[in-house]
Amino acid sequence: MNKKIYSFSHLNKIGLKMFFGLAFLFFIIFGANNIYGTWKGSLAREQNYAFILAESIGAFIPSEYLSETANTKDPTHDEEYIYLKKQLLNIPRSLSQISSVYVLCKKGEQIYYLADSGDPQAPGQTIPRDRSGEFYTSGPANFVSRLFSKKTFDQEKSIFRHGGLTSIFVPLKKYSSDDTAAVIGIDYYTKALMAETIKKVFASAMIFLVLVIFLIAGYMIISKKLCIRLACKKINENNDNKFLISNITWMSYRCLFDNDKTWTMLSVSENCSELTGYTPQDFIKGKISFSDIIEKEDRETLLFECERSLALHVPFRNQYRIITACGTQKWVLITGHGVYATDGSVDAVEGIIIDTSGIKINEEKIQYVNDYDHLTNLYNRQYFEKALSEFDRKEHLPLSVLLADINGLHLINEAFGESDGNLLIIKSAEIIKNYCRKKDIPARIDGDEFGIIMPQTDNEEACNFLDNIKNACTAYNKNNSDRSPKINISMGCSTKNDEDESIENTLIKANEYMRNRKFFSQQSSYSETLSFIMTAICEKSPETGKHAERLVELATRVGRKMNLMENDIGELQLLAILHDIGKVGIDDKILNKPGKLTAEEWRVMKKHPEIGYRIAKASSKLTRIADYILCHHERWDGKGYPKGLKGENIPLLSRILSVADAYDAMTEDRIYRKAMSKNDAIEEIRRNAGSQFNPTVANIFIESVA
């Protein structure tokens, strides 16, 4: 780091300012471009969300209602119109960012309102086609008219802003053809539409501001070091003991080259008080020797460097620590040269001493960031690789390398979130660090992997260390709460005994050893983790375990009647057990709420198939049922969630489970309602065959339980 900073010392102040000026200009251009890109991208995403919402609104408005309502002379008393109006009114009530929703139809050349959530007089009201100052001028009216006549849809041209509202138009196609039956219009509060965009732009601007602050801080640090470098160079050139060094704490000195190594001062500048806390007279009159304020560990090194430089008649320069009058420690930089007699002997030594504590602290902070992992406070991969190269020497043999990998971390992250996963990493790191000796180098070399360099350690010692870590993890798991994830680590080690051996080969052997142990422990590790997840679900929602058992029996009956292969039956049974595994990520208050869920709570609840999908994908043993878990709440008519799949696009096993899940939910008591009778549940399934359920699967299910 020092070499990189001092490489600027040949530049003058103008050159340094030009360099950082150009860098600052680059940051401004880059930052502005990034913020603009964030604005455009986020706004496009928000607008796309609005279009998707408009298309979703159109999905639950049957085209037959539109045609019947459009041909009714008095739609306000028509059942189809009342149904349509009621649906439109529910949307602004559920989504506060929407002002109104309306349906536009066309007769001849006239565009008129069929229904409007915000206007009770809407039926039959036409859109003005003149420029009378109203919002719906000829521009939007003509655009809506083109939506009825064109097959293609231009999203960008269907957005109109007027004051605090933004209007979006989307065509609603007929079921029987690709013609437009009506146009859905949504009036959005512009602030709501752009709120998320503004938030992302603000975050981008804050990141840019932090980068600019770092740039300015870098300029100040480098500029200060450059000043010190140039000041020291000036001292060595003209032997002048009067210097003006601005913005830094310093002192000049002239002393004897004592045989007793006391550095007896002949003259000291007045500003030594600011640097050391002592007055010039304290040093000159011998009240305190300058060598006494030098840190003991640094005295011999400093004296040796001075003696060597004076013997060669060259300037010296060294960095060391002093203890001030108030007891605080400071890092200082000393530069000086000898004053020689005619016979070549040293008459005196003179130079300057500069306070570099601030620079040293910054260097140490930067070094810490470069060398350490911020989560565990262990060394990082970069330092591990550098240290491994440095320890690859004869004097460190035998050299052992130990590798460790946390099992099941991906499952924990997906089931409980990264905070629990990070806690597992931190606890594992603490156990490893507690058993390391001072000479060992423990590091976090990947997300869930650790490496330990153990110099002068044979293979037997390394294996004992490995066993100690395993025993410590077992003890932690026994003492830990049943609701907290267990630590399960696979480890391997290898030892380099011969100087001619390759350290890379040692690392490869340790990795192979670890992978082999991981292979044998992985199955039990995943089983333990899945068991822990299922236990957590049952604690959140006590009926989940028994519900899964009943589903296994119901789904297996249907699978047998459909002559599924045994492999498919096995997957169906596994799906029945784990289909609700995603509920581990849902708040207990929502899962166990006795009353009806709010719109926001229902939105959260509908996430559990996606959470379950991610958990299954994180396990090689469950990947095969991940898609089935994702789709077990899809509907035959395409109105399910989370993807809105329709018909045979829904996997067969998900369709089977959907019927069994609904039947069991209806025939068992729940917190929010009593169970219905078996016959009523069967009738409900029969009534929803073809809409919610696959008709074939529904009929076979009814036969299996009747």
TORRODREN-752203 format. One line per field, with one value per residue (C-alpha): residue in three letters; x, y, z. Coordinates in nm, 2 decimals. Each point is the difference from the previous one (the first is absolute). Layout:
BEGIN
resn = [ala  ...] .
x = [X  ...] .
y = [Y  ...] .
z = [Z  ...] .
This chain:
BEGIN
resn = [met  asn  lys  lys  ile  tyr  ser  phe  ser  his  leu  asn  lys  ile  gly  leu  lys  met  phe  phe  gly  leu  ala  phe  leu  phe  phe  ile  ile  phe  gly  ala  asn  asn  ile  tyr  gly  thr  trp  lys  gly  ser  leu  ala  arg  glu  gln  asn  tyr  ala  phe  ile  leu  ala  glu  ser  ile  gly  ala  phe  ile  pro  ser  glu  tyr  leu  ser  glu  thr  ala  asn  thr  lys  asp  pro  thr  his  asp  glu  glu  tyr  ile  tyr  leu  lys  lys  gln  leu  leu  asn  ile  pro  arg  ser  leu  ser  gln  ile  ser  ser  val  tyr  val  leu  cys  lys  lys  gly  glu  gln  ile  tyr  tyr  leu  ala  asp  ser  gly  asp  pro  gln  ala  pro  gly  gln  thr  ile  pro  arg  asp  arg  ser  gly  glu  phe  tyr  thr  ser  gly  pro  ala  asn  phe  val  ser  arg  leu  phe  ser  lys  lys  thr  phe  asp  gln  glu  lys  ser  ile  phe  arg  his  gly  gly  leu  thr  ser  ile  phe  val  pro  leu  lys  lys  tyr  ser  ser  asp  asp  thr  ala  ala  val  ile  gly  ile  asp  tyr  tyr  thr  lys  ala  leu  met  ala  glu  thr  ile  lys  lys  val  phe  ala  ser  ala  met  ile  phe  leu  val  leu  val  ile  phe  leu  ile  ala  gly  tyr  met  ile  ile  ser  lys  lys  leu  cys  ile  arg  leu  ala  cys  lys  lys  ile  asn  glu  asn  asn  asp  asn  lys  phe  leu  ile  ser  asn  ile  thr  trp  met  ser  tyr  arg  cys  leu  phe  asp  asn  asp  lys  thr  trp  thr  met  leu  ser  val  ser  glu  asn  cys  ser  glu  leu  thr  gly  tyr  thr  pro  gln  asp  phe  ile  lys  gly  lys  ile  ser  phe  ser  asp  ile  ile  glu  lys  glu  asp  arg  glu  thr  leu  leu  phe  glu  cys  glu  arg  ser  leu  ala  leu  his  val  pro  phe  arg  asn  gln  tyr  arg  ile  ile  thr  ala  cys  gly  thr  gln  lys  trp  val  leu  ile  thr  gly  his  gly  val  tyr  ala  thr  asp  gly  ser  val  asp  ala  val  glu  gly  ile  ile  ile  asp  thr  ser  gly  ile  lys  ile  asn  glu  glu  lys  ile  gln  tyr  val  asn  asp  tyr  asp  his  leu  thr  asn  leu  tyr  asn  arg  gln  tyr  phe  glu  lys  ala  leu  ser  glu  phe  asp  arg  lys  glu  his  leu  pro  leu  ser  val  leu  leu  ala  asp  ile  asn  gly  leu  his  leu  ile  asn  glu  ala  phe  gly  glu  ser  asp  gly  asn  leu  leu  ile  ile  lys  ser  ala  glu  ile  ile  lys  asn  tyr  cys  arg  lys  lys  asp  ile  pro  ala  arg  ile  asp  gly  asp  glu  phe  gly  ile  ile  met  pro  gln  thr  asp  asn  glu  glu  ala  cys  asn  phe  leu  asp  asn  ile  lys  asn  ala  cys  thr  ala  tyr  asn  lys  asn  asn  ser  asp  arg  ser  pro  lys  ile  asn  ile  ser  met  gly  cys  ser  thr  lys  asn  asp  glu  asp  glu  ser  ile  glu  asn  thr  leu  ile  lys  ala  asn  glu  tyr  met  arg  asn  arg  lys  phe  phe  ser  gln  gln  ser  ser  tyr  ser  glu  thr  leu  ser  phe  ile  met  thr  ala  ile  cys  glu  lys  ser  pro  glu  thr  gly  lys  his  ala  glu  arg  leu  val  glu  leu  ala  thr  arg  val  gly  arg  lys  met  asn  leu  met  glu  asn  asp  ile  gly  glu  leu  gln  leu  leu  ala  ile  leu  his  asp  ile  gly  lys  val  gly  ile  asp  asp  lys  ile  leu  asn  lys  pro  gly  lys  leu  thr  ala  glu  glu  trp  arg  val  met  lys  lys  his  pro  glu  ile  gly  tyr  arg  ile  ala  lys  ala  ser  ser  lys  leu  thr  arg  ile  ala  asp  tyr  ile  leu  cys  his  his  glu  arg  trp  asp  gly  lys  gly  tyr  pro  lys  gly  leu  lys  gly  glu  asn  ile  pro  leu  leu  ser  arg  ile  leu  ser  val  ala  asp  ala  tyr  asp  ala  met  thr  glu  asp  arg  ile  tyr  arg  lys  ala  met  ser  lys  asn  asp  ala  ile  glu  glu  ile  arg  arg  asn  ala  gly  ser  gln  phe  asn  pro  thr  val  ala  asn  ile  phe  ile  glu  ser  val  ala] .
x = [0.00  0.28  0.18  -0.32  -0.05  0.36  0.01  -0.17  0.28  0.16  -0.31  -0.03  -0.31  -0.14  0.03  -0.16  -0.30  -0.03  -0.01  -0.26  -0.19  -0.03  -0.10  -0.26  -0.14  -0.01  -0.20  -0.24  -0.07  -0.02  -0.22  -0.24  -0.03  -0.06  -0.27  -0.17  0.01  -0.14  -0.28  -0.09  0.02  -0.20  -0.27  -0.03  -0.04  -0.27  -0.19  0.03  -0.14  -0.30  -0.06  0.02  -0.26  -0.23  0.03  -0.07  -0.32  -0.11  0.06  -0.30  -0.25  -0.17  -0.05  -0.36  -0.08  0.14  -0.20  -0.33  0.06  0.08  -0.33  -0.21  -0.22  0.01  0.32  -0.02  -0.28  0.17  0.16  0.30  0.07  -0.05  0.25  0.25  -0.04  0.05  0.32  0.14  -0.09  0.19  0.33  0.06  -0.11  0.27  0.27  0.03  0.23  -0.28  -0.25  -0.25  -0.05  -0.23  -0.11  -0.03  -0.20  -0.06  -0.31  0.05  0.25  -0.09  0.21  -0.21  0.02  -0.15  0.08  0.22  0.09  0.02  -0.32  -0.35  -0.12  0.26  -0.23  -0.03  0.21  0.22  0.36  0.02  0.18  0.06  0.27  -0.23  0.26  -0.12  0.25  -0.14  0.08  0.03  0.34  -0.10  -0.34  0.17  0.24  -0.28  -0.18  0.32  0.01  -0.34  0.12  0.37  0.13  0.33  0.04  0.25  0.06  0.20  -0.27  -0.28  0.12  -0.14  0.08  -0.23  0.08  0.03  -0.14  0.15  -0.24  0.08  -0.21  0.01  -0.22  -0.21  -0.02  -0.30  0.02  -0.12  0.23  0.29  -0.23  -0.02  -0.32  0.07  0.28  0.10  0.10  0.18  0.05  0.31  0.12  0.32  0.18  -0.08  0.12  0.33  0.06  0.21  0.19  0.09  0.11  0.24  0.13  0.07  0.19  0.20  0.08  0.11  0.24  0.14  0.04  0.19  0.24  0.06  0.08  0.25  0.16  0.04  0.13  0.25  0.12  0.05  0.20  0.22  0.05  0.11  0.25  0.13  0.07  0.19  0.20  0.10  0.08  0.23  0.17  0.06  0.17  0.24  0.09  0.09  0.07  -0.23  -0.16  -0.27  -0.30  -0.36  -0.22  -0.36  -0.30  0.22  0.15  0.38  0.31  0.36  0.30  0.38  0.16  0.33  0.08  0.05  0.19  -0.25  -0.29  -0.19  -0.05  0.11  -0.18  0.19  -0.29  -0.37  -0.27  -0.28  -0.27  0.14  -0.25  -0.29  0.17  0.13  -0.16  0.34  0.16  0.33  0.17  -0.11  0.22  0.29  0.05  -0.02  -0.32  -0.09  0.20  -0.15  0.08  -0.22  -0.32  0.08  -0.20  0.24  -0.07  0.10  0.32  0.25  -0.13  0.01  0.36  0.12  -0.14  0.15  0.35  0.00  -0.10  0.25  0.28  -0.09  -0.04  -0.36  -0.33  -0.21  -0.38  -0.20  -0.35  -0.05  -0.22  0.04  -0.18  -0.11  0.00  -0.37  0.07  -0.15  0.18  0.08  0.16  0.27  0.22  0.36  0.23  0.35  0.37  0.34  0.20  0.36  0.34  0.29  0.13  -0.33  -0.13  -0.35  -0.04  -0.38  -0.32  -0.28  -0.33  -0.38  -0.25  -0.36  -0.32  -0.13  -0.26  -0.30  0.16  0.10  -0.35  -0.15  0.26  -0.10  -0.37  0.06  0.23  -0.28  -0.26  0.25  0.09  -0.31  -0.35  -0.25  -0.26  0.23  0.31  0.21  0.24  -0.14  0.08  0.25  0.20  -0.02  0.15  0.28  0.07  0.01  0.26  0.21  -0.02  0.11  0.36  0.22  0.00  -0.38  -0.01  -0.19  -0.27  -0.36  -0.31  -0.35  -0.32  -0.35  -0.35  -0.33  -0.26  -0.36  0.07  -0.20  -0.30  0.02  0.04  -0.31  -0.21  0.08  0.18  0.36  0.00  -0.03  0.25  0.25  -0.04  0.09  0.32  0.09  -0.04  0.20  0.27  0.01  0.04  0.29  0.17  -0.02  0.20  0.26  0.35  0.17  0.21  -0.30  -0.17  -0.38  -0.19  -0.34  0.08  -0.35  -0.36  -0.03  0.37  0.29  0.38  0.26  0.38  0.18  0.39  0.23  -0.30  0.01  -0.29  -0.09  -0.02  -0.22  -0.23  -0.03  -0.09  -0.26  -0.16  0.00  -0.20  -0.25  -0.04  -0.04  -0.28  -0.18  0.02  -0.13  -0.30  -0.09  0.00  -0.17  -0.37  -0.21  -0.13  0.34  0.18  0.26  0.37  0.11  0.35  0.19  0.38  0.31  0.38  0.33  0.36  0.31  0.31  0.25  0.14  -0.03  -0.38  -0.24  -0.21  -0.27  -0.01  -0.03  -0.30  -0.16  0.04  -0.16  -0.29  -0.05  0.01  -0.27  -0.22  0.01  -0.10  -0.27  -0.14  -0.04  -0.15  -0.21  -0.30  -0.04  0.08  -0.28  -0.24  0.08  -0.05  -0.33  -0.11  0.08  -0.19  -0.31  0.02  0.00  -0.30  -0.20  0.09  -0.13  -0.32  -0.08  -0.24  0.26  0.15  -0.33  -0.12  0.30  -0.06  -0.37  0.11  0.25  -0.29  -0.25  0.26  0.12  -0.35  -0.04  0.34  -0.08  -0.33  0.18  0.25  0.30  0.35  0.14  0.27  -0.28  -0.19  0.31  0.04  -0.37  0.04  0.31  -0.19  -0.30  0.24  0.20  -0.24  -0.04  0.37  0.00  -0.22  0.31  0.07  -0.35  -0.06  -0.18  -0.26  -0.11  0.00  -0.20  -0.23  -0.36  -0.17  0.01  0.34  0.05  0.10  0.37  -0.01  -0.14  0.27  0.26  -0.17  0.00  0.38  0.03  0.01  0.29  0.19  -0.06  0.13  0.32  0.05  -0.05  0.24  0.27  -0.01  0.12  -0.23  -0.31  0.06  -0.23  -0.31  0.09  -0.22  -0.29  0.03  0.00  -0.32  -0.22  -0.22  -0.05  -0.36  -0.12  -0.16  0.33  -0.11  0.23  0.34  0.29  0.04  -0.36  0.06  -0.30  -0.13  0.26  0.28  -0.03  0.20  -0.22  0.12  -0.08  -0.35  -0.06  0.13  -0.21  -0.33  0.12  0.12  -0.34  -0.20  0.21  -0.03  -0.38  -0.05  0.23  -0.06  0.21  0.07  -0.23  -0.29  -0.16  0.04  -0.28  -0.14  0.17  -0.30  0.00  0.38  -0.05  -0.28  0.23  0.27  -0.25  -0.13  0.36  0.11  0.10  0.07  0.22  0.07  0.10  -0.34  0.16  0.20  -0.30  -0.23  0.26  0.05  -0.38  -0.01  0.30  -0.16  -0.37] .
y = [0.00  0.24  -0.05  0.08  0.32  0.11  -0.06  0.34  0.18  0.11  0.19  0.37  0.15  0.11  -0.35  -0.16  0.24  -0.06  -0.38  0.02  0.26  -0.23  -0.29  0.22  0.10  -0.37  -0.08  0.28  -0.12  -0.37  0.09  0.21  -0.27  -0.27  0.21  0.08  -0.37  -0.10  0.26  -0.12  -0.37  0.03  0.21  -0.25  -0.28  0.19  0.07  -0.36  -0.10  0.23  -0.16  -0.35  0.12  0.12  -0.33  -0.18  0.21  -0.10  -0.37  -0.02  0.20  -0.26  0.12  -0.12  0.25  0.28  -0.09  -0.05  0.32  0.20  -0.10  0.07  0.31  0.08  -0.15  0.15  -0.26  -0.28  -0.29  -0.03  0.38  -0.01  -0.29  0.19  0.32  -0.18  -0.16  0.34  0.16  -0.26  0.08  0.36  -0.11  -0.28  0.21  0.35  0.11  -0.03  0.29  -0.17  -0.30  0.01  -0.20  0.17  -0.15  0.11  0.05  0.12  0.29  0.08  -0.11  -0.01  -0.11  -0.34  0.02  0.23  -0.06  0.38  0.12  -0.13  0.17  -0.18  -0.24  0.14  0.31  0.07  0.12  0.36  0.01  0.38  0.21  0.15  -0.01  -0.33  -0.27  -0.24  0.21  -0.14  -0.15  -0.26  -0.05  -0.07  -0.24  -0.19  -0.02  -0.15  -0.27  -0.12  -0.02  -0.11  -0.35  0.14  0.18  0.28  0.03  0.32  0.19  -0.10  0.21  0.35  0.23  0.28  0.18  -0.24  -0.29  -0.25  -0.19  -0.33  -0.18  -0.38  -0.18  -0.29  -0.27  -0.22  -0.37  -0.11  0.22  0.24  0.30  0.26  -0.03  0.30  0.22  -0.01  0.35  0.06  0.34  -0.02  0.26  0.10  0.04  -0.36  -0.13  0.18  -0.05  -0.31  0.15  0.31  -0.23  -0.19  0.32  0.13  -0.32  0.03  0.36  -0.09  -0.26  0.25  0.26  -0.26  -0.07  0.37  0.03  -0.29  0.18  0.32  -0.19  -0.18  0.33  0.15  -0.31  -0.01  0.37  0.00  -0.29  0.19  0.31  -0.21  -0.17  0.33  0.16  -0.28  0.02  0.38  -0.07  -0.24  0.24  0.32  -0.09  0.28  -0.05  0.26  -0.15  0.10  -0.31  0.10  -0.20  -0.26  -0.03  0.00  0.11  0.06  -0.12  0.01  -0.26  -0.16  -0.35  -0.13  -0.31  -0.07  0.02  0.27  0.24  0.31  0.30  0.31  0.19  -0.08  0.20  0.15  -0.21  -0.31  0.06  -0.07  -0.32  -0.14  0.19  0.10  0.34  0.06  0.07  -0.34  -0.16  0.25  0.02  -0.38  -0.02  -0.28  -0.18  -0.02  -0.37  -0.05  0.10  -0.25  -0.32  -0.27  -0.24  0.26  0.13  -0.26  0.01  0.38  0.01  -0.26  0.18  0.33  -0.15  -0.17  0.32  0.22  -0.25  0.02  0.38  -0.03  0.14  -0.23  -0.03  -0.22  -0.04  -0.08  0.06  0.25  0.04  0.36  0.18  -0.09  -0.37  -0.03  -0.18  0.17  -0.12  0.24  0.02  0.10  0.13  0.12  0.01  0.04  0.32  -0.11  0.13  0.04  -0.34  -0.16  -0.06  0.09  0.33  0.00  -0.14  0.23  -0.04  0.01  -0.23  0.00  -0.14  -0.28  -0.15  0.10  -0.15  -0.31  -0.05  0.04  -0.25  -0.25  0.04  -0.05  -0.30  -0.15  0.04  -0.16  -0.30  -0.08  -0.13  0.26  -0.26  -0.24  0.21  -0.29  0.06  0.01  -0.22  0.26  0.00  -0.39  -0.05  0.26  -0.16  -0.35  0.11  0.17  -0.30  -0.24  0.00  -0.26  0.16  -0.04  -0.38  -0.21  0.23  -0.11  0.15  -0.06  0.07  0.01  0.04  0.07  -0.26  0.11  0.37  0.06  -0.17  0.22  0.32  -0.09  -0.12  0.26  0.28  0.11  0.14  -0.36  -0.12  0.27  -0.08  -0.36  0.12  0.23  -0.28  -0.24  0.26  0.06  -0.37  -0.03  0.31  -0.11  -0.32  0.17  0.08  0.33  -0.13  -0.14  0.20  -0.05  0.15  0.00  -0.09  -0.02  0.06  -0.33  -0.11  0.06  -0.07  -0.03  0.01  -0.18  0.05  -0.25  -0.24  -0.37  -0.20  -0.15  0.34  0.13  -0.30  0.06  0.36  -0.12  -0.23  0.28  0.23  -0.28  -0.06  0.37  0.01  -0.29  0.16  0.33  -0.18  -0.18  0.33  0.20  0.06  -0.25  0.28  0.11  -0.16  -0.26  0.03  -0.29  0.04  -0.23  0.03  -0.13  0.05  -0.08  0.06  0.10  -0.17  0.03  0.32  -0.13  -0.07  0.25  0.21  0.00  -0.38  0.01  0.23  -0.23  -0.30  0.19  0.10  -0.36  -0.13  0.26  -0.08  -0.37  0.06  0.24  -0.27  -0.25  0.26  0.19  -0.23  0.01  0.37  0.08  -0.23  0.18  0.34  -0.10  -0.16  0.33  0.20  -0.23  0.03  0.37  -0.01  -0.22  0.24  0.29  -0.19  -0.31  -0.15  -0.01  -0.34  -0.19  0.18  -0.13  -0.36  0.01  0.14  -0.28  -0.25  0.20  0.08  -0.36  -0.13  0.23  -0.09  -0.37  0.04  0.20  -0.29  0.22  -0.16  -0.08  0.27  0.26  -0.13  0.05  0.35  0.07  -0.12  0.21  0.30  -0.06  0.01  0.30  0.21  0.26  0.01  0.37  0.10  -0.01  0.35  0.14  0.19  -0.20  0.27  -0.04  -0.39  -0.01  0.30  -0.10  0.25  0.09  0.11  0.35  0.07  0.05  -0.31  -0.20  0.13  -0.12  -0.34  -0.06  0.01  -0.34  -0.21  0.21  -0.02  -0.38  -0.02  0.18  -0.23  -0.31  0.13  0.05  -0.37  -0.25  -0.26  0.22  0.17  -0.25  0.12  0.37  0.08  -0.19  0.20  0.32  -0.09  -0.16  0.31  0.05  -0.04  -0.18  0.33  0.19  0.22  -0.16  0.11  0.07  -0.04  -0.01  -0.33  -0.15  -0.35  -0.26  0.25  -0.07  -0.32  -0.30  -0.07  0.36  -0.05  -0.31  0.16  0.31  -0.21  -0.20  0.32  0.18  -0.31  -0.03  0.37  -0.01  -0.31  0.10  0.27  0.31  0.30  0.22  -0.25  -0.34  -0.30  -0.08  -0.35  -0.25  0.02  0.38  0.00  -0.25  0.21  0.31  -0.18  -0.12  0.36  0.13  -0.27  0.18  0.33  -0.05  -0.37  -0.23  -0.17  -0.34  0.01  0.14  -0.29  -0.26  0.16  -0.01  -0.37  -0.07  0.16  -0.06] .
z = [0.00  0.09  -0.33  -0.19  0.19  -0.01  -0.38  -0.03  0.18  -0.33  -0.10  0.08  0.16  -0.33  -0.15  0.31  -0.02  -0.38  0.06  0.27  -0.20  -0.29  0.23  0.16  -0.34  -0.10  0.33  -0.08  -0.35  0.11  0.30  -0.21  -0.26  0.26  0.18  -0.33  -0.10  0.34  -0.05  -0.34  0.09  0.32  -0.17  -0.28  0.26  0.19  -0.32  -0.10  0.34  -0.07  -0.34  0.16  0.25  -0.28  -0.18  0.33  0.05  -0.35  0.08  0.24  -0.22  -0.23  -0.35  0.00  0.28  -0.22  -0.30  0.20  0.20  -0.31  -0.17  0.31  -0.03  0.37  0.13  0.35  0.09  -0.19  0.21  -0.23  0.03  0.37  0.03  -0.22  0.19  0.33  -0.12  -0.12  0.33  0.20  -0.18  0.12  0.35  0.00  -0.17  0.14  -0.28  -0.26  -0.04  -0.22  -0.25  -0.30  -0.30  -0.34  -0.29  -0.36  -0.21  -0.34  0.02  0.36  0.31  0.31  0.37  0.07  0.37  0.22  0.37  0.06  -0.19  0.07  -0.33  -0.21  -0.20  -0.35  0.06  -0.31  -0.01  -0.14  -0.33  -0.01  0.17  0.26  0.28  0.15  0.05  -0.26  -0.30  -0.35  0.07  0.26  -0.17  -0.33  0.17  0.17  -0.34  -0.16  0.28  -0.13  -0.36  0.03  0.09  0.14  0.33  0.06  0.38  -0.01  -0.18  0.23  0.30  0.06  0.28  0.12  0.32  0.29  -0.19  -0.26  -0.22  -0.16  -0.27  -0.08  -0.25  0.12  -0.27  -0.08  0.09  -0.34  -0.21  0.02  -0.03  0.27  0.21  0.22  0.14  0.37  0.13  0.33  0.16  0.22  0.26  -0.17  0.33  0.09  -0.34  0.04  0.37  -0.04  -0.28  0.21  0.28  -0.23  -0.15  0.35  0.09  -0.32  0.08  0.35  -0.13  -0.24  0.28  0.21  -0.29  -0.04  0.37  -0.03  -0.30  0.20  0.30  -0.22  -0.15  0.35  0.12  -0.31  0.00  0.36  -0.06  -0.30  0.21  0.26  -0.28  -0.16  0.34  0.09  -0.34  0.05  0.34  -0.15  -0.28  0.18  0.37  0.11  0.35  -0.06  -0.18  -0.05  -0.03  0.00  0.12  0.19  0.35  -0.01  0.18  -0.11  0.21  0.03  0.24  0.09  -0.13  0.36  0.08  0.28  -0.26  0.18  -0.29  0.20  -0.16  -0.10  -0.14  -0.05  -0.17  0.20  -0.16  0.17  0.28  -0.24  -0.12  0.33  0.28  0.13  -0.03  -0.18  0.33  0.14  -0.27  -0.01  0.38  0.03  0.21  -0.24  -0.27  -0.35  -0.01  0.31  -0.19  -0.28  0.03  0.14  -0.28  -0.27  0.16  -0.12  -0.35  -0.02  0.15  -0.24  -0.31  0.12  0.06  -0.34  -0.19  0.19  -0.07  -0.37  0.01  -0.14  0.14  0.21  0.02  0.23  0.15  0.37  0.30  0.28  0.34  0.06  0.34  0.05  -0.07  -0.35  -0.28  -0.33  -0.32  -0.13  -0.30  0.07  -0.27  0.06  -0.11  0.17  0.05  -0.05  0.12  -0.24  0.11  -0.10  0.36  0.09  0.18  0.02  -0.15  -0.13  -0.17  0.06  0.16  -0.14  0.15  -0.23  0.25  -0.22  -0.31  0.19  0.13  -0.35  -0.14  0.27  -0.08  -0.37  0.08  0.22  -0.28  -0.24  0.23  0.21  -0.06  0.13  0.12  0.20  0.07  -0.13  -0.28  -0.35  -0.30  -0.14  0.32  0.03  -0.35  0.07  0.34  -0.15  -0.24  0.27  0.23  -0.28  0.14  0.16  0.34  0.03  -0.09  0.07  -0.13  0.04  -0.18  0.13  -0.21  0.14  -0.16  0.18  -0.11  -0.09  0.01  -0.32  0.15  0.31  -0.21  -0.21  0.29  0.27  -0.19  -0.02  0.36  0.14  -0.26  0.10  0.37  -0.09  -0.18  0.29  0.27  -0.22  -0.03  0.37  0.07  -0.25  0.13  0.36  -0.08  -0.21  0.14  -0.04  -0.29  -0.19  -0.28  0.00  -0.30  -0.16  -0.36  -0.14  0.11  0.20  -0.01  0.24  -0.04  0.27  -0.05  0.28  -0.02  0.18  0.04  -0.10  -0.13  0.34  0.16  -0.29  0.03  0.38  -0.07  -0.25  0.26  0.26  -0.24  -0.06  0.37  0.07  -0.27  0.16  0.34  -0.14  -0.16  0.33  0.19  -0.27  -0.02  -0.19  -0.22  -0.11  -0.30  0.08  -0.10  -0.23  -0.15  -0.23  0.03  -0.16  0.05  -0.17  0.10  -0.19  0.14  -0.28  -0.14  -0.35  0.04  -0.17  0.24  -0.27  0.02  0.37  -0.04  -0.26  0.24  0.29  -0.23  -0.12  0.36  0.09  -0.30  0.08  0.36  -0.12  -0.24  0.28  0.24  -0.25  0.01  0.37  0.00  -0.24  0.19  0.33  -0.16  -0.17  0.33  0.18  -0.27  0.03  0.38  -0.03  -0.23  0.24  0.29  -0.21  -0.11  0.20  -0.25  -0.28  0.10  0.02  -0.31  -0.19  0.12  -0.12  -0.33  -0.06  0.03  -0.21  -0.28  -0.01  -0.06  -0.30  -0.13  0.02  -0.18  -0.28  -0.03  0.07  0.00  0.34  -0.04  -0.06  0.30  0.22  -0.13  0.07  0.36  0.05  -0.15  0.24  0.30  -0.11  -0.21  0.28  0.09  -0.12  0.30  0.21  -0.14  0.08  0.32  0.28  0.05  -0.36  0.01  0.32  -0.05  0.10  -0.22  -0.37  -0.14  -0.12  -0.36  0.11  0.22  -0.28  -0.23  0.25  0.04  -0.38  0.00  0.17  -0.32  -0.13  0.34  -0.01  -0.36  0.10  0.30  -0.21  -0.27  0.26  0.07  -0.26  0.17  -0.06  -0.33  -0.18  0.19  0.00  -0.30  0.15  0.33  -0.20  -0.19  0.27  0.02  -0.37  -0.14  -0.31  -0.13  0.04  0.30  0.25  0.13  -0.02  -0.38  -0.12  -0.19  -0.17  -0.09  -0.08  0.04  0.37  0.09  0.06  0.35  0.10  -0.15  0.21  0.32  -0.06  0.02  0.30  0.18  -0.06  0.12  0.32  0.07  -0.03  0.21  0.29  0.27  -0.05  0.23  -0.20  -0.08  0.08  -0.23  -0.25  -0.06  -0.24  -0.24  -0.01  -0.07  -0.29  -0.14  0.02  -0.19  -0.26  -0.04  -0.05  -0.25  -0.32  0.18  0.30  -0.05  -0.29  -0.09  -0.05  0.32  0.19  -0.12  0.09  0.34  0.07  -0.09  0.24  0.30  -0.07] .
